[in-house]
Amino acid sequence: MSTALATPPPASRSRWRRLRSRLGLGLLAGGGGALIVGYLSLIVLIPIAALVSHGLSISVVTHGAGLAFWRWHVSIGVRTFWEAITAPGAKEAIFLSLWLSLSVAAINAVMGVAIAWVLVRDKFFGKGLLEASIDLPFALPTIVAGVVLLAIYGVDSPIHVDLFETWMGLMMALLFVTLPFSVRAVQPVLASLDLESEAAARTLGAGSVRTFFTVVLPSIWPAVLGGFGLAFARAVGEFGSISLIAGGLGRTTTASYYVYNLTQGFLWTDAAAVSTLLLVLSLVILVTTNVIAHRYQRRTL
């Protein structure tokens, strides 16, 4: 009888096991969440906060002592920030980076879809080599890409195409480093599409072009927008691949190179201000493309 009282019934044991499992998973999830937040804070959030704080000249001013120490106010140097980003050299550099990044992202959005289509739908000799070359800008140091571009399209170009200190040279460099974002964003979505819808459209008399624009493109449009946002964010702050072919002075000075020149003159506040503006521009484009993509997906479901 004592043994029967000491042993819990099977239902109780089962509930106890589920409770212990849930408690353990909860603790694990809580610890994992804290680890992730701490890691992101050290690597991303704290450096970004320091950049914005320095760029806006944010300072906390306290008044009093003892019990009156709680009286404080935040000082933001808006005027200093505005003067830094509207300086003559800054305006030209920011405008150049902005329109170049938008152009490059748009071109690679189109070409990324075309390349992804070939990689997914076609079979040909050397396909594996082409797949690997798409990711080459990820693995290759961007300064090496700048050396290669300068050797091919520089003053001593073997093909007699001199793009040194021209906006076309900058565009070539940015197209190179941002292409993987556009291709890899679209490729897995394109590979997962159901081919029956395309076959049905062709059966109803639609040609290849009409089938693509009415069936395929609406399905991959969110991925195209995502690749566009990532390509823009990468291009607007790119430095390594354009550092040589840009020349660094005059009309081909991008915003990133302008920031570099400011740091060489120890103008840290101005450099942080321009960098903060680039950060905001990238964030606005990324958020906008994500919102449009999510709304489009909800509308088409």
N, C-alpha and C positions, 0 to 999 in steps of 0.2 A: 504493500500500500504506500509506503514511504517512497519507493522508487517511482510509482505512478505519479505521486504529487511533485516529485523533483523534476520530472521530465515534462517540458511544455508540449502541448498538443501540436500536431503537424501544421495546422493553420497558423498558430502563433509563431512557430519557427519560420515559416515562409514570410510572414509579415515582418519579422525581425530582420531577416536577410535583406528584404527590399529596402527597409529603413536604413540599414547600414550601408547598402550600395548607394542609395540616394545621397546620404550624408557624405560618403567618401567622394562621390562625384562632385557634389557641391563644393566641398573644400578644395578639391583639385581644380575645379573651374575658377573658384575665387583666387587661388594662388596663381593659376595660369594667367588670369586677367590682370592681376597686379604686376606680374612679371612683364607682360606685354606692354602695359601702360608705362611701367618704369623704363623699359627699353626704348619705346617710342619717344618718351620724354627726353631721355639722354641724347638720342641720335637725331630726332627731328624737332620736337616741340620747343625745347629749351633753346637750341641755336636759332630757330626762327623767331622766337620771342625776343632774344637778345638782338637780332638783326633789326626787327621792327622798332624795338625800344631805342636803339642807337640811331636809326634812321629818322625817327620822329622826335628825337631828343627828349624822350619821356623821363621825367624825374619825379620822385615823391618827396615833397617838402613837409616836414613835421614842425609843429609849434609847441612850445611849452615843455615841461618836464614833469616827471612824477605822474600824478593822476591826470594831468592835462596833456600827456604825451599823445593821447588818441586823436588830437586835433591835427589833421593833415590834409593836404590837397595835392592833386597830380598836376604837374606842369608838362604841357605838350608843346614842343617847338614847331608849330604848324608853319610859321613864317620861314623858319630855317629850312624846313623840308621843301616848301614851295619854291624858294629861291634856288635850292639845289637842283630840282628837277626841271626848272624853267630856264636855267642858264643856257646861253646860246649853243654851246657844244652839247649839252645834255639833250636839248629838244631835238636836234638833228639826229643824234645817235639813237634816241628812243624811237623816233618816227621811222628811221631806217630799219631798226630791229623789228618793229611792229609790222610794217607792211611786208618785209621779207618773210617773217615767220608765218603770217597769214597766207602768203602766196605759196610758200613751200608746203605748208600743211594741206592746202587745197590741191596742189599738184600731186602730192604723194597719196592723198585720199583717192584720187582717180587711178593713179598708177598702182597703188596698193591693191585695189580691187582687181585690176587686170592681172597682176602677177599672182595674186592668190587664186584667181580663177584657173590660170595655167597650171599652178602647182597642184590644185585639187582635182581638176577635171581631165588633164592631159597626162599621157604617159610618153616619155621620150628618153633618149640616151642622155645622160648627164643631169638627170633631174635631181639626184642626191647632191651633186656639186652645187647646183643652183640653190637648193634648200639651205645648204651650209653657208653659201655666200650672202644670203639674206641677213644672217645673224652676224656677219663679219664686223659691221660697225659697233656692235655690242662688245666684241672681244678685242678689237683693235684700239689702242690708245688714240684719242682724237688728234693729238699733235702729229702722230704718224700719218694720219689721213691728210693733215695739212701739208706735210712734206711731199706726199705723193701728188696731191693736187697742184702744188707749186711746181713740181718737176714736170708735170704734164701740161699744165695750163699757165706756166709762168713766163718770164721774159725769154728764157731759152727753151721754149716749148718744142718738143720734137715733131709735133703736128702743126706747128706755126699758128697756134691759137693762144694769144696772150690775154689772160683774164686777171692779171695781177692788178690789185687796187681798183677793181671794177665790181659793180653790184652783181654781175653775172657770176663772177668767181665766188662771191659770198653765197649765192644761191646754189651753186654746184656743191659747195661744201655742206650746206645745210640739208640739201636733198639727200646727200650720202648718209648723214648721221641720223636722219629721221625716218628713212624708208622702213626699217624693221618695225617701227611702231604701227604703221599703217597696214603692213602686210600681216603681221602676227595678230592684229586685232580682228581682221576679217577672216583669215584662213580657217580657224576652227569652226566659226559659225557657218561658213560656206560649206565646209565638209559635212556638217550635221544636217543640212537641208534635205527634205524629202523630195526625191526626183519625180514622184508621181504627179505633183502639181504642175511641174514644167511639162511633163508628157501630156497632161490633160489640156494645157494651154495650146500646145502644138496641134493636138488632135482637133481642137476647135478652130484651127486656122491661123493662130498667131505665129508670126515669124520669130526668129531667134532674138532679134533686137527687142521686139515688143514683149516677148516672154521674159527677157531679162528685166526690163523696166517695170513690168506689171506684176511679176511673180518673185523674181530673185531679189531685186534691189530693195523692195519694202521689207523683206525678211532680214537683210544684212544691214539696213540703214543705221540702227543703233550702234552696231560695231564700227561702221564707217565714221560716225560721229565721235565715238570713243577714240579711235585712232587719230582723228583730226586734232582732238584736244591734247592728246599726248605728244603728237608731233609738234604742235605749236609751243607747248610748254618746254620741250627740249630745245627747239630752235631759238626761242627768245632769249635764252640764257647761255647759248653755246659760245664757247671761247676757243677751245683747243684747235678744232679743225679750221677755223677762220683766222687764227692769229697770224699766220704767215702770209696767206694770200691777200688779206685785207691791208697789210702794210702798217696799220695802227694809227694813221694820221689822216686828216682830211675827210673827204666825203664818204669814205668806206669805213669809218669808225662806227662800229655797232655799240649798243648799250653796254654789253659785257666788256668790250675793249675799253670803252670810256671809263667804266668802273675800275678796270685795271690801271689805267693811266692816273686816275685819282689816287689810288693807293700808292703809286710810285711817288706821288707828291705829298704823301702822308695826310691827305684830306679824307680822313676816315668817316667823318659825319656825312659829307657829301656822297661818298661812295656807298655808305649804308642807305642813304635816302633813295638813290637811284636803284639800288638793289631791292629795296622794299617795294618800289613801284613795279619792277619786273615781277616780283613775287605776287603782287596783287593782280597784275594782268594775267599771269599764268593761272592763278586761282579762279579768276572770273571766267576765263575760257573753259577750264576744266569743269567747273560747277555748271556753267550754262549748257555745255554739250551733254553732261550727264542728266540734267533735268529734262532737256529736250528728248533725249533717248528714252528715259523712263516714261515720260508722258506718251511718247509715240508707241511704246510697247503696250501700255495700258489701253490705249485707244484701239490697237489692232488685235488685242486678245478677245 
